[in-house]
Amino acid sequence: MQIRSLRFGTAPCLFCFLLITSAFPQSRSPEYSQLQERLAQGWNTWDTHSVMTQVLLPEGLAVRIGIKHEDTVGSESFLSAALIGRQGKEDERVIPGPHSYNGSYTDLKLLWRGHQLRIQSAHDGEDLVMLVTPLSSAGNAHLPPEVVFSAGMLWNRPGTVMKQGDRIEARFPNRIVSIYMSGKDTADVSVPVSGSYFSADLVRPLGLSTGRPRTVAEIQTVLERERHTYQQSVASFGDHASVADAIQTVIGWDTIYEPHGHRVISPVSRIWSVGWGGYVLFDWDTFFAATLAAVGDRDLAYANAIEICREATPQGFVPNYARGGGWKSEDRSEPPVGAITLLGLYEKFHDRWLLADTFPALLTWNRWWAEHRDRQGYLVWGSDGENQPANLDDGSRGTRQGAILESGLDNSPMYDDATYDEKTHQLVFADAGLMGVYIADCDALAKIAVVLGKTAEAKELRERTAKYRSSLATLWDNNSGIFLNKDLHTGQFSHRLSPTNFYPMLAQAATPEQAQRMVTEHLLNPEEFWGQWVIPSIARNDPAFKDQDYWRGRIWGPMNYLVYLGLRNYHQPDIDRARQELSQKSLDLFLSDWRTNGHVHENYNGATGSGDDVSNSDRFYHWGALLGLIDLDE
């Protein structure tokens, strides 16, 4: 396992250091400023718009690969960027291979217009090497593709790039970076590329290197060395190497540099980020990204956890989303898994400063739930449309749909019949899942307060825990043998069951006897949740299960993961068996598509286990890897 914070590498030059640190918000602690400085160095796939682009930080020099499809009958085309998971008929298909956390080795296969090729990159000290290898051509690929290596500056960073004979030179105030191609430059003038570039027909492997010219054989030697280093990093996980590989790869490909905030972050996927102004950080998604990154990169884990906390709104809550352009969901939050995440990171790495950096935001957010989402002593979902600044109206602010979106379960059938109060902007619906997660958040935050010596805050949090634990106890339905949601308008329980009904176990709010009944009568019941593929987002005997549309019956990594964490709080034979089987079934589901297609799905079909059967399951959405993380934890 490689922890990035232990690998400082070459110190940045004074110009580079000033370029980074001058942009840091004053609220960043010295420890966190240094962490982001370490992360934002060197070559990596930092540009969100294409996995074929390598960028040098902090300068912002980009080396882009473009592919030209040539034809003799007037149907030439040019692929200037590639993303993982596009699903259009004419779109490129990217099969992601290994991607180390720090970009020291990357590997992918590209299929487009009948062409098949492999793109690899590696670090050789401070230099970058890349290799494009033709694999085969079929279909309408009558001629070999042409590869175009272009170079230019991103994000209006200072620097000049110019072709000088056999090289491209990028000049910065303090140094020059030279770029070379291994093959013969055809200097094709009919490619839609601005700036300096090399071009060559891909009839044999083509290499690119910085610093000095390298032959293809020299580049292959570097690639093999770094590939071996990567393989060693995952082999250290033994029988779980496949999971470690998948987690490092999906986090690696999804990590980008966000230039407006001068920060390294791991949004859910590049396709989502491109469509949301360059990046989008969802609340609980990003906390889960931190947990995933912690498998092998402490700094990256910290960066994601801290950055989503720093996105807190003026009202004090972590928003449903924060996206490019500085827009946020000012009306609503999402499930509060922050304190659980930060406590887990502290227990793994023991950095007290991390807790000190995030505790104020987490405490304010925790208080916000009790102040703004309490109804009759229960917690409910809501959407405060009157919140300012109202800089974005997506049509859901202050609406029933906005309140449901706060749950993170956008179209869950649990809320189909829930009443919405137009005056309070709340669902009149006590949510057992929200209550369970919130109590766990209170417990975790109280433990953090103790570590920080904040006695008064710890006492406050314990009192809040006791209050809502008492309320949650009234949602236990002894006839059903499970905690149920409650319609606060009618006073009646809702008998529609979801994995969220097991979240009270996460809060240890269920007695051992209650936990036993929940597991044996419901979780292990094949008519409800058990089977070959688990856990569906609505019970199998619910009419909505057959929809298999997003949260209406599909399987989601975060649900399995939170249920798993709840099961770990109890130690009875049936519960131990359920936990172990959940771990294995989650792993089987995850690896089935990972090994076949290299996909890490946003969600999976609850009946067939497929992630490719619908268009609204992103094919490289990092929280799908939580299904594999369960196996590592177990």
C-alpha positions, 0 to 999 in steps of 0.5 A: 500500500502506498500512502501519498503523504509519505512520498513528498517527491521533488520540492516545487520551485518557488514560482510553483509554490507561490502559484499554489499558496497564493490561491488558498483560502485563508481558512485552510490550516497549514497542514491542509495547505501543505497537503493540497500542495503535495497532491497538486504536483506532477503529471496526472490525468488532472483535466476532467474533460478527457482521460487521454490528457495528461497535465503537469501541475502546478504549471497547467501544461496539458499534453492531449492525445487526439485520434483522427479516423481517416477514410478515402470516401469523405467520412473522416472524423477526429476524437479530441477527448474521451471519457469512461462510460459514454453510451451513445452509438457513435461514442468512443468506448474506454476500457479503463485499466490500472490508474495509480492514485498519484498517476505514476502509471495509467493504462486504458484501451480505446475503441472508436470507429473500428479502431482499437488502441492502448494508451499508457503513461508513466512517470520517470522522475519528473518526466512523463512518458506515454505510449499509444499502441495499435491493437487491431482495426475492424469495421469501417477502419480501412486506414490506420488511425492518426495520432495527434499529440498536442500541447498547450496551457490550461486555465489561463496559466502563464506560459508559452508553448511552441514547436521548435524543430523536433520538439515542443517547448513549454516555457515558464518563468523558472524552467523549460519543459521539452516534449518529444515524439518517438516516431516520424512527425507527419506534420498533418495540417488538416487536424482540428487542433490549435497550438503546437502538435505532433502527428503520426499514423498509428501503424506501430507503437508511438511514444511521447516523452518529456525532458529528453528524447526516448525510444519506444523501447526506453519508454516501454522499460519505464512503463513496465517498471511503473506497472510492476510497482502498481501491481505490487501496491495491490498485491499487498492486499493478498486475496483481496488484490482485485478489490484494491485494484478496482478501488485504486483505479476508479478513484484514480481515474475520477480524481481531477484538479479543480482550478477555480478552487485550486484543489485536488478532488474526486467527483463521482465521475468525469461524465457527471463533472463535465455536465455540471460545469467542470466538477460536482461534489455530492454530499454523501458521495464525496464522504464515501470517496474519502473512505474509498481513497483511504484504502491507499492514499491518505492525502486524497482521502483527507482532501475529499473529506475536507473539501465537502465540509468546506462547501457548507452553505451560509445556513450551515449545512453540507449541501446536496451538491456543489458544482462548477460556477460556485452553485450549490443546492442552498435549499437542502442537504443529504444524509449526514455521514460526515462524522462517521467518515471523519472518525473512521479516517482518524481511527485509521491514520490518527491525525488530530489536526484533521478532526480540528479542521472539520469539527466546526463544520460537522457540529454546525451541520449536526445542529442544523438537522435538529433546528431545521428538520425536526417535526414532532420530535422526529427528523424529516426531509425538507427543502428550504426554498427561501434560503439565500443566496438563490443563485440557482433554481433547478425547479426543485427548490422549496418543493416536494421533489426537493425534499425527497432529493435531500434523502439522496434517494431521488425517486424512492417509492418510500416517499410516493405517498408522503405528504408535503407541508408547503409552509414548512417545506418538509415531508410530513414523514418520520424517516427511520433511515435518517434517524438512524444515520443522524444518531450515528453521526451524533455518536461519532461527533461526540467521540471526536469532541472528546478527542479534541477536549471539547467537553461541553460539545460532547455533552450536547451531542450525547443529549441530542443522541438520547433525544432522538434515540428515544424518538426512534424507539417509537418507530419500532413495530413489534408486529412487523419486527422492524423499524418503520417510517411513519406518516406524521399526518395520519399517524400510521406506519408505512410498511414499504421497506427499504435497506434504510429500515435497517439503519437503526442498527448503524446507530445501535438503536435496536436491541439485540432481540430487535436486530435478530428479528430484523435480520432473520424476518426481513434481511434474510427473507428472499421475498423481501431482500435476500437472493443472489443479488442483494440488497435491492433498494425496495423490497422485492415484494413491493410493486415498485421493485419491478420498475428497476429504475434508479432507487426503485428496486436497483442495488446501490453500493452505499446502501449495502455499505451502511447496512453492513456497518450496522450489522457489525454492531451486533454479534449473534450467529444469524447476524454474523452469518448475514454480515459474512454473506452480505460481504460475499454477495456484494463482492460477487456483484461488484467483481462480475462487471469489473472483471468483464467490462472494467465498470464500476456502476452507480447502481445494479439491477436487483433481479439480474445483477447487471449494471449495463441494462439501463442508461441512467447507471453511470458506468464509472461512478466511484461509490459502486466500489463500496460493494468491494470495500465491504470485502476489505473491511470484512 
